[in-house]
Structure formats: structure tokens, C-alpha cells
Amino acid sequence: GTPAAEFPTAKAVPDKPGFVLSPYDGAYVDVTGFKSGDKARDPKTRQIFIVP
């Protein structure tokens, strides 16, 4: 596997549970069902990030 350090970590959105801010374009991404440390994909840029 690829070490997680190769991917940036998204930022949690305080007032929107289940959403994070993409580290690539700053857009909201729905990560409902993901756990902290999981990899998720930005739907617009198609790049991988880590769920905070």
C-alpha cells in the first residue's frame, strides 16, 4: 500500500457533520460513513485525501 503521508488531510467542517473541506479545492466533500484516517476521493479533482 501507499503510506498515508503521501496524501493531504482534509479539514473538518464544524457546523456540517459528515462533511470535510477538500485540501485541493476547498470544496465540501461528503464523507458520511468514512472513519478518521480513511482515504476518500475529491469528486471534482479525483485526487485522494485523508479523512480527519
Secondary structure, 3 states (H helix, E strand, C coil): CCCHHHCCECEECCCCCCEEECCCCCCEEECCCCCCCCEEECCCCCCEEECC
